[in-house]
Amino acid sequence: MKNWKNKFLACTAASMLLLSRSMTVLAVSEADVEAVGKEAASGNLLIWFLCAIAFLKVSQKIDSFMGSLGINVGHTGGSMIAELMVAARGITTVKNISGGGSFHGGSFHGGASSNSVNNASFLSGGLAGAVGRQFAQSAMQTMTGQSSNPISRRAFESSVKKGGDFANSVTGAVAQGNINYTGSMTGRQAAQALTSYMGQTGISDAPSYSGVEIGGGRIMGTETSVEHPNGTAFGMYHADQYMAPEGSYETVTMADNSTWYRQYATDTVERTPYMTGEGKIAYHENLVQKLPNMPKRKDRV
């Protein structure tokens, strides 16, 4: 019992020490940054960030110890995604103060069998790269229904409303990925994601989309716009994964600079056979809108 008490007091002292050390860098004003320089200020914030994470970990250990003694305690953590969000925000702050612009955890590029992350950030491959990949992967799985994480969903929805790079990276990953691994994005949020992915967020006369499905190198749905006031089905095919379609098509560049072929449904005569009273075969003919045949995939030619 005495040994437990000593461990408890040691943990408490360590946590208080970390907290007291972190308070000196908690409040950083613009004047402070100018006084000590951007590099020194970013270093102070990084120290605070590391101390904050250490304090949370020590708090968790104390909670576990007190729980073993039969004392009820509150939960101080345990969600890896939540901790990664804290880490990402801390690193973002450090980078912005040091003059590096905005931090993007990573942008996805879909492959034949899986998705890889291309990190162009200042800490790619390190902590920032790991945080970015983990959080973007969580967002992608959440938006395709493979998992459910409210933090990832809120981050994606917030980015979509602004046409942000994070939402476009996740949408591009799903759109270009192998549907057997990444799944597909459907429903209202898929339509909003497509608007952002096409760089049309905030444009007053931008088309509206419905019935959208994104995944497997294809984007399918219905577009209602000035050119198509009654709504017209469309199909889009990733140029790196599909051959050029037959017939009329146009090339579209998305927000992530990927290239897509786009085709709209055209008027097609649909013939339905029936038997006449004389026992002969005749046809009912109707004019319908139909998408051209899907182009061939490059990996299957």
Sine and cosine of phi, psi and omega as CSV:
sin_phi,cos_phi,sin_psi,cos_psi,sin_omega,cos_omega
0.00,0.00,-0.66,0.75,0.02,-1.00
-0.89,0.45,-0.63,0.78,0.03,-1.00
-0.89,0.45,-0.66,0.75,0.04,-1.00
-0.88,0.47,-0.66,0.75,-0.03,-1.00
-0.90,0.43,-0.63,0.77,0.02,-1.00
-0.90,0.43,-0.66,0.75,0.02,-1.00
-0.90,0.44,-0.65,0.76,-0.01,-1.00
-0.89,0.46,-0.71,0.70,0.00,-1.00
-0.91,0.42,-0.60,0.80,0.02,-1.00
-0.91,0.42,-0.70,0.72,0.02,-1.00
-0.90,0.45,-0.67,0.75,0.01,-1.00
-0.89,0.45,-0.69,0.73,0.01,-1.00
-0.90,0.44,-0.66,0.75,0.00,-1.00
-0.90,0.44,-0.68,0.73,0.00,-1.00
-0.91,0.43,-0.65,0.76,0.03,-1.00
-0.92,0.40,-0.59,0.81,0.03,-1.00
-0.91,0.42,-0.71,0.71,0.03,-1.00
-0.88,0.47,-0.67,0.74,-0.01,-1.00
-0.90,0.44,-0.70,0.72,-0.02,-1.00
-0.91,0.41,-0.59,0.81,0.02,-1.00
-0.94,0.34,-0.56,0.83,-0.06,-1.00
-0.97,0.23,-0.40,0.92,-0.06,-1.00
-0.91,0.41,-0.43,0.90,-0.03,-1.00
-0.94,0.34,-0.35,0.94,-0.01,-1.00
-0.91,-0.40,0.14,0.99,-0.06,-1.00
-0.94,0.35,-0.70,0.72,-0.04,-1.00
-0.98,-0.20,0.94,-0.35,0.01,-1.00
-0.84,-0.54,0.92,-0.39,0.00,-1.00
-1.00,-0.10,0.15,-0.99,0.02,-1.00
-0.89,0.45,-0.60,0.80,0.02,-1.00
-0.90,0.44,-0.63,0.77,0.03,-1.00
-0.88,0.47,-0.67,0.74,-0.01,-1.00
-0.88,0.48,-0.69,0.72,-0.01,-1.00
-0.91,0.41,-0.55,0.83,-0.06,-1.00
-0.95,0.32,-0.68,0.73,-0.09,-1.00
-0.98,-0.18,-0.19,0.98,-0.03,-1.00
1.00,-0.07,0.45,-0.89,-0.07,-1.00
-0.91,0.42,-0.64,0.76,-0.05,-1.00
-0.91,0.41,-0.66,0.75,0.01,-1.00
-0.93,0.38,-0.64,0.77,0.00,-1.00
-0.91,0.42,-0.67,0.74,0.02,-1.00
-0.91,0.41,-0.56,0.83,0.06,-1.00
-0.91,0.41,-0.65,0.76,0.05,-1.00
-0.88,0.47,-0.67,0.74,0.00,-1.00
-0.91,0.41,-0.59,0.80,0.03,-1.00
-0.91,0.42,-0.63,0.78,0.05,-1.00
-0.90,0.45,-0.67,0.74,0.03,-1.00
-0.88,0.47,-0.67,0.74,0.00,-1.00
-0.87,0.50,-0.73,0.69,0.00,-1.00
-0.91,0.41,-0.62,0.79,0.02,-1.00
-0.92,0.40,-0.62,0.78,0.00,-1.00
-0.90,0.44,-0.69,0.73,0.02,-1.00
-0.90,0.44,-0.66,0.75,0.01,-1.00
-0.89,0.45,-0.64,0.77,0.02,-1.00
-0.88,0.47,-0.67,0.74,0.02,-1.00
-0.89,0.45,-0.65,0.76,0.00,-1.00
-0.91,0.40,-0.67,0.74,0.03,-1.00
-0.90,0.44,-0.64,0.77,0.02,-1.00
-0.88,0.48,-0.64,0.77,0.04,-1.00
-0.89,0.45,-0.66,0.75,0.02,-1.00
-0.89,0.45,-0.66,0.75,0.02,-1.00
-0.89,0.45,-0.67,0.74,0.03,-1.00
-0.86,0.51,-0.71,0.71,0.00,-1.00
-0.88,0.47,-0.66,0.75,0.00,-1.00
-0.90,0.44,-0.71,0.70,0.00,-1.00
-0.92,0.39,-0.56,0.83,0.06,-1.00
-0.90,0.43,-0.59,0.81,0.02,-1.00
-0.92,0.39,-0.37,0.93,0.06,-1.00
-1.00,0.06,-0.02,1.00,0.00,-1.00
1.00,0.03,0.22,0.98,0.00,-1.00
-1.00,-0.09,0.81,-0.59,0.01,-1.00
-0.95,0.31,0.75,-0.66,-0.01,-1.00
-0.72,-0.69,0.34,-0.94,0.08,-1.00
-0.99,0.16,0.32,-0.95,0.01,-1.00
-1.00,0.06,0.76,-0.64,-0.01,-1.00
-0.96,-0.30,0.19,0.98,0.02,-1.00
0.31,-0.95,-0.42,-0.91,0.02,-1.00
0.87,-0.50,-0.33,0.94,0.02,-1.00
-1.00,-0.01,0.92,-0.39,-0.03,-1.00
-0.90,0.44,-0.62,0.78,-0.01,-1.00
-0.90,0.43,-0.66,0.75,0.01,-1.00
-0.88,0.47,-0.67,0.74,0.02,-1.00
-0.92,0.40,-0.59,0.80,0.05,-1.00
-0.91,0.42,-0.59,0.81,0.06,-1.00
-0.89,0.46,-0.68,0.73,0.05,-1.00
-0.87,0.49,-0.69,0.72,0.00,-1.00
-0.89,0.45,-0.69,0.72,-0.01,-1.00
-0.89,0.46,-0.66,0.75,0.00,-1.00
-0.91,0.40,-0.63,0.78,0.03,-1.00
-0.90,0.44,-0.69,0.73,0.00,-1.00
-0.92,0.39,-0.60,0.80,0.04,-1.00
-0.86,0.51,-0.71,0.71,0.00,-1.00
-0.88,0.48,-0.69,0.72,0.01,-1.00
-0.87,0.49,-0.70,0.71,-0.07,-1.00
-0.93,0.36,-0.65,0.76,-0.01,-1.00
-0.90,0.44,-0.65,0.76,-0.01,-1.00
-0.93,0.36,-0.53,0.85,0.00,-1.00
-0.99,0.16,0.09,1.00,0.12,-0.99
1.00,0.05,0.38,0.92,-0.09,-1.00
-0.99,-0.15,0.04,1.00,0.00,-1.00
0.99,0.12,-0.31,-0.95,-0.08,-1.00
-0.99,0.10,0.52,-0.85,-0.01,-1.00
-0.98,-0.22,0.77,-0.63,0.09,-1.00
-0.91,-0.42,0.83,-0.56,-0.08,-1.00
-0.85,0.53,-0.39,0.92,0.02,-1.00
0.47,-0.88,0.50,-0.87,0.06,-1.00
-0.91,-0.41,0.66,-0.75,-0.07,-1.00
-1.00,0.09,0.51,-0.86,0.18,-0.98
-0.73,-0.68,0.91,-0.42,-0.10,-0.99
-0.95,0.31,0.62,-0.78,0.03,-1.00
-0.91,-0.42,-0.17,-0.99,-0.06,-1.00
-0.94,0.34,-0.57,0.82,-0.06,-1.00
-0.83,-0.56,-0.27,0.96,0.00,-1.00
-0.41,-0.91,0.00,-1.00,0.01,-1.00
-0.92,-0.39,0.71,-0.70,0.09,-1.00
-0.92,-0.40,0.44,-0.90,-0.06,-1.00
-0.95,-0.31,0.79,-0.62,0.05,-1.00
-0.99,-0.16,0.97,-0.25,-0.06,-1.00
-1.00,-0.05,0.90,-0.44,0.04,-1.00
-0.96,-0.29,0.21,0.98,-0.05,-1.00
-0.98,0.20,0.18,-0.98,-0.10,-1.00
-0.93,0.36,-0.32,0.95,0.04,-1.00
-0.88,-0.47,0.56,0.83,-0.05,-1.00
-0.87,0.50,0.70,-0.72,-0.02,-1.00
1.00,0.01,-0.29,0.96,0.02,-1.00
-0.98,-0.17,-0.59,-0.81,-0.03,-1.00
-0.89,0.46,-0.69,0.73,-0.01,-1.00
-0.89,0.46,-0.65,0.76,0.01,-1.00
-0.90,0.44,-0.68,0.73,0.01,-1.00
-0.90,0.43,-0.69,0.73,0.03,-1.00
-0.88,0.48,-0.73,0.68,-0.03,-1.00
-0.89,0.47,-0.70,0.71,-0.02,-1.00
-0.90,0.43,-0.69,0.72,-0.04,-1.00
-0.90,0.43,-0.71,0.71,-0.07,-1.00
-0.95,0.32,-0.66,0.75,0.03,-1.00
-0.91,0.41,-0.61,0.80,0.05,-1.00
-0.90,0.43,-0.65,0.76,0.04,-1.00
-0.89,0.45,-0.67,0.74,0.02,-1.00
-0.90,0.43,-0.65,0.76,0.00,-1.00
-0.90,0.44,-0.69,0.72,0.01,-1.00
-0.92,0.39,-0.57,0.82,0.03,-1.00
-0.93,0.38,-0.69,0.72,-0.07,-1.00
-0.96,0.27,-0.31,0.95,0.07,-1.00
-0.99,-0.16,0.08,1.00,0.07,-1.00
0.98,0.18,0.18,0.98,0.02,-1.00
-0.99,0.16,-0.35,0.94,0.07,-1.00
-0.45,-0.89,0.04,-1.00,0.00,-1.00
-0.66,-0.75,0.93,-0.36,0.03,-1.00
-0.75,-0.66,0.93,-0.38,-0.08,-1.00
-0.89,0.45,-0.53,0.85,0.00,-1.00
-0.93,0.38,-0.72,0.70,0.03,-1.00
-0.89,0.46,-0.65,0.76,-0.01,-1.00
-0.90,0.44,-0.71,0.71,-0.01,-1.00
-0.90,0.43,-0.63,0.77,0.03,-1.00
-0.90,0.44,-0.68,0.74,0.01,-1.00
-0.91,0.42,-0.73,0.69,-0.03,-1.00
-0.89,0.46,-0.65,0.76,0.03,-1.00
-0.90,0.44,-0.65,0.76,0.00,-1.00
-0.93,0.36,-0.62,0.79,0.00,-1.00
-0.88,0.47,-0.66,0.75,-0.03,-1.00
-0.88,0.48,-0.47,0.88,-0.02,-1.00
-0.98,-0.18,-0.01,1.00,-0.09,-1.00
0.91,0.41,0.60,0.80,-0.14,-0.99
-0.98,0.22,0.31,-0.95,-0.03,-1.00
-0.91,0.41,-0.57,0.82,-0.03,-1.00
-0.89,0.46,-0.75,0.66,0.01,-1.00
-0.89,0.46,-0.65,0.76,-0.01,-1.00
-0.92,0.38,-0.56,0.83,0.04,-1.00
-0.92,0.39,-0.68,0.73,0.02,-1.00
-0.91,0.40,-0.70,0.72,0.02,-1.00
-0.88,0.47,-0.68,0.74,0.02,-1.00
-0.89,0.45,-0.60,0.80,0.03,-1.00
-0.90,0.44,-0.70,0.71,0.02,-1.00
-0.92,0.38,-0.69,0.72,-0.07,-1.00
-0.89,0.45,-0.64,0.77,-0.10,-0.99
-0.99,-0.11,-0.13,0.99,-0.08,-1.00
-0.99,0.15,0.19,-0.98,0.09,-1.00
-0.96,0.27,0.86,-0.52,-0.12,-0.99
-0.89,0.45,-0.41,0.91,0.04,-1.00
-0.94,0.34,-0.38,0.92,-0.02,-1.00
-0.96,-0.27,-0.71,0.71,-0.09,-1.00
-1.00,-0.03,-0.30,0.95,-0.07,-1.00
0.97,0.23,-0.30,-0.95,-0.01,-1.00
-0.67,-0.74,0.39,-0.92,0.01,-1.00
-0.96,-0.29,0.79,-0.61,-0.04,-1.00
-0.69,-0.73,0.11,-0.99,0.10,-1.00
1.00,0.08,-0.26,-0.97,-0.08,-1.00
-0.88,0.48,-0.66,0.75,-0.03,-1.00
-0.94,0.35,-0.47,0.88,0.08,-1.00
-0.91,0.41,-0.63,0.78,0.04,-1.00
-0.90,0.43,-0.68,0.74,0.04,-1.00
-0.91,0.41,-0.64,0.76,0.02,-1.00
-0.89,0.45,-0.61,0.79,0.01,-1.00
-0.91,0.40,-0.66,0.75,0.05,-1.00
-0.84,0.54,-0.70,0.72,0.03,-1.00
-0.93,0.38,-0.69,0.73,-0.05,-1.00
-0.89,0.45,-0.49,0.87,0.02,-1.00
-1.00,0.01,0.06,1.00,0.04,-1.00
0.95,0.32,0.49,0.87,-0.07,-1.00
-0.95,-0.30,0.13,0.99,0.00,-1.00
-0.90,0.43,0.75,-0.66,0.04,-1.00
1.00,0.09,-0.07,1.00,0.03,-1.00
-0.99,0.11,0.81,-0.58,-0.14,-0.99
-0.89,0.46,-0.67,0.74,-0.05,-1.00
-0.98,-0.19,0.45,0.89,0.01,-1.00
-0.92,0.39,0.53,-0.85,0.05,-1.00
-0.89,0.45,0.38,-0.92,0.15,-0.99
-0.94,-0.34,0.51,-0.86,-0.08,-1.00
-0.83,-0.56,0.51,-0.86,0.04,-1.00
-0.55,-0.84,0.33,-0.94,0.00,-1.00
0.85,0.53,0.57,0.82,-0.11,-0.99
-0.99,0.13,0.67,-0.75,0.16,-0.99
-0.74,-0.67,0.82,-0.58,-0.06,-1.00
-0.87,-0.49,0.80,-0.59,0.05,-1.00
0.42,-0.91,0.42,-0.91,0.08,-1.00
0.94,0.35,0.44,0.90,-0.02,-1.00
0.99,0.13,0.13,0.99,-0.02,-1.00
-0.76,-0.65,0.48,-0.88,0.15,-0.99
-0.73,-0.69,0.90,-0.43,-0.05,-1.00
-0.87,-0.49,0.48,-0.88,0.04,-1.00
0.19,-0.98,-0.27,-0.96,0.01,-1.00
-0.82,-0.57,0.74,-0.67,-0.01,-1.00
-0.94,-0.35,0.75,-0.66,0.12,-0.99
-0.89,-0.46,0.86,-0.50,-0.11,-0.99
-0.45,-0.89,-0.07,-1.00,0.05,-1.00
-0.87,0.48,-0.65,0.76,0.01,-1.00
-0.96,0.27,-0.45,0.89,-0.04,-1.00
-0.76,-0.65,0.94,0.33,-0.10,-0.99
-0.91,0.42,-0.45,0.90,-0.02,-1.00
-1.00,-0.05,0.01,1.00,-0.01,-1.00
1.00,0.07,0.82,-0.58,-0.03,-1.00
-0.72,-0.69,0.70,-0.72,0.04,-1.00
-0.93,0.37,0.57,-0.83,0.04,-1.00
-0.67,-0.75,0.36,-0.93,0.10,-0.99
-0.70,-0.71,0.72,-0.69,0.03,-1.00
-0.84,-0.55,0.65,-0.76,-0.11,-0.99
-0.74,-0.68,0.78,-0.63,-0.04,-1.00
-0.90,0.43,0.81,-0.58,-0.12,-0.99
-0.90,0.43,-0.45,0.89,0.02,-1.00
-0.98,0.20,-0.26,0.97,-0.06,-1.00
-0.93,-0.38,-0.36,0.93,-0.07,-1.00
-0.83,-0.56,0.51,-0.86,0.15,-0.99
-0.94,0.34,0.31,-0.95,0.05,-1.00
-0.90,0.44,0.69,-0.72,-0.04,-1.00
-0.93,0.37,0.35,-0.94,0.13,-0.99
-0.99,0.14,0.50,-0.87,0.01,-1.00
0.99,0.11,-0.32,-0.95,-0.07,-1.00
-0.98,0.20,0.72,-0.69,0.06,-1.00
-0.42,-0.91,0.22,-0.97,0.08,-1.00
-0.74,-0.67,0.37,-0.93,-0.01,-1.00
-0.97,-0.25,0.75,-0.66,-0.06,-1.00
-0.85,-0.53,0.69,-0.73,0.08,-1.00
-0.97,-0.25,0.82,-0.58,-0.05,-1.00
-1.00,0.07,0.02,-1.00,-0.05,-1.00
-0.90,0.44,-0.45,0.89,0.02,-1.00
-1.00,-0.06,0.26,0.97,0.03,-1.00
0.94,0.35,0.22,0.98,0.11,-0.99
-0.98,0.21,0.47,-0.88,-0.07,-1.00
-0.95,-0.30,0.71,-0.70,-0.05,-1.00
-0.74,-0.68,0.58,-0.81,0.15,-0.99
-1.00,-0.01,0.70,-0.72,0.01,-1.00
-0.82,-0.57,0.74,-0.67,0.07,-1.00
-0.79,-0.61,0.55,-0.83,0.07,-1.00
-0.94,-0.33,0.41,-0.91,0.06,-1.00
-0.90,0.43,0.59,-0.81,0.01,-1.00
-0.85,-0.53,0.32,-0.95,0.03,-1.00
-0.92,0.39,0.82,-0.58,-0.02,-1.00
-0.73,-0.68,0.65,-0.76,0.04,-1.00
-0.99,0.13,0.86,-0.51,0.02,-1.00
-0.97,-0.25,0.83,-0.56,-0.06,-1.00
-0.94,-0.34,0.82,-0.58,0.01,-1.00
-0.91,-0.41,0.88,-0.47,-0.05,-1.00
-0.96,0.28,0.49,-0.87,0.11,-0.99
-0.47,-0.88,0.29,-0.96,-0.03,-1.00
-0.99,-0.17,0.80,-0.60,0.02,-1.00
-0.98,0.18,0.14,-0.99,0.03,-1.00
-0.90,0.43,-0.39,0.92,0.03,-1.00
-1.00,0.04,0.09,1.00,0.02,-1.00
0.99,0.14,0.30,0.95,0.03,-1.00
-0.97,-0.23,0.39,-0.92,0.01,-1.00
-1.00,-0.02,0.79,-0.61,0.09,-1.00
-0.78,-0.62,0.04,-1.00,-0.09,-1.00
-0.72,-0.69,0.68,-0.73,0.22,-0.97
-1.00,0.04,0.76,-0.65,-0.02,-1.00
-0.92,-0.39,0.80,-0.60,0.03,-1.00
-0.79,-0.62,0.60,-0.80,0.05,-1.00
-1.00,-0.04,0.90,-0.43,-0.03,-1.00
-0.79,-0.62,0.34,-0.94,0.09,-1.00
-1.00,-0.07,0.75,-0.66,-0.08,-1.00
-0.59,-0.81,0.65,-0.76,0.06,-1.00
-0.95,0.31,0.58,-0.81,0.11,-0.99
-0.89,0.46,0.24,-0.97,0.03,-1.00
-0.86,0.51,0.60,-0.80,-0.01,-1.00
-0.90,0.44,0.69,-0.73,0.04,-1.00
-0.92,0.39,0.28,-0.96,-0.03,-1.00
-0.99,0.17,0.56,-0.83,0.08,-1.00
-0.97,0.25,0.61,-0.80,-0.05,-1.00
-0.93,0.38,-0.49,0.87,-0.03,-1.00
-0.99,0.14,0.01,1.00,0.00,-1.00
-0.86,-0.51,0.16,0.99,0.01,-1.00
-1.00,0.00,0.00,0.00,0.00,0.00
